[in-house]
Amino acid sequence: MLTDPSAQSTATRSRQPATLPWWLLAWTFYVVCCLMHLRFSLWLVRQREAVFGATSFAEFMPVLVIAIACGLIIWIAMQLRTSHRPRVIAGYWLLWLLAAAINDRFLTFSINEYFHYPQYAILALLVARAIDPQRSRWYVGRILFWVTLMGMGDELLQYTWITISYSEYLDFNDFIVNLVAAFAGVLLYYGPANSNSSPATQARPVLEYLVASCIAVAVLAGLQTGRIVPSPTQQVPPGGVLQLADGSHTFCLQRGPDFYGAWQNGPRHGRYYVMPPIAGFLSMLLLGTIFSSFSRHRPTTMPSPHTPVRTGPGAPHQSPDPQRPGGMPPAPAMPPPDASSTP
């Protein structure tokens, strides 16, 4: 029976889940989180009168972190029980835990910054659902690229507008934390995926290469022309935009020369390190490369060796049996000897 290929492709497209609602949900979640950042931070640290004295919700953060960590461990254990590749999934979760522990020890100002993890893990889940709704392509690198880029936009918005009252530098530490948090969302999304993906070759990420190239060219042009200054020699007003004597403006990545590449005081561990731009970018590139290797472990559905072979007129050409020497076709079966001819 002949089937129209165009009809098959139309039927396949009609069966694919809609992605536009998930993109709208992802962008809505992202914009709301960006705009509500300052209000949420103030709500978290504001002192409130209670029966046991003045307190703030931030004081309960350690308990909340432990509860979320316990829930995550239970979820991962359930995921590993149903996964076809538990060792691979467990290995990448341990890698993620190592990255999160390093971030906490050296790059975290306060425990309140732990909210980055659920925020960008959820965002990664939504973006993954929009890009790969059937969990069949494992676009790990693309998901990490877009979520990290959105996180960079969030931090840039905070530095230049939302939190200018206390932002002293464009925070590359948070760039890294957002990337690590996004990988947690990728693991949560693709961890339960079993052998339901196609072994077809993935398309090249042309759009991602184009966007990354445009950003790199813009940043390099800004650095060469002096429009972007990593280390200003004078005090910079809130927002990072400095007006020069000739009336031109320059964008300073920090409001003073002593933040990047130095240890600063913080409540989490007493001191934390502020990543300079080059070191922060290289760290993100290294982590992104390591995390993106997760896509190489994509489970694929291969044809079953027990699938019956159709024969007869119109059957597809069968290749020689690879089990026989030289790839020669099997010899025809000899007819049984005639009993009447036996002497």
Buried (B, 14 or more C-beta within 10 A) or exposed (E): EEEEEEEEEEEEEEEEEEEEEBBEBBBEBBEEBBEEBBEBBEEBEEEEEEEEEEEBEBEEBEEBBEEEEEEBEEEBEEBBEEBEBBEBBBEBBEBBBEBBEBBBEBBBBBBBBBBBBBBBBBBBBBBBBBBBBEBBBBBBBBBBBBBBBBBBEBBBBBBBEBBBEEBBBBBBBBBBBBBBBBBBBBBBBBBBBEEEBEEEEEEEBEEBEEBEEEEEEEBEEBEEEEBBBBBBEEEBEBBBEBEEEEEEEBBBBBBBBEBBEEEEEBEBEEEBBBBBBEBBBEBBEEBBEEBBEBBEBBBEEEEEEEEEEEEEEEEEEEEEEEEEEEEEEEEEEEEEEEEEEEE
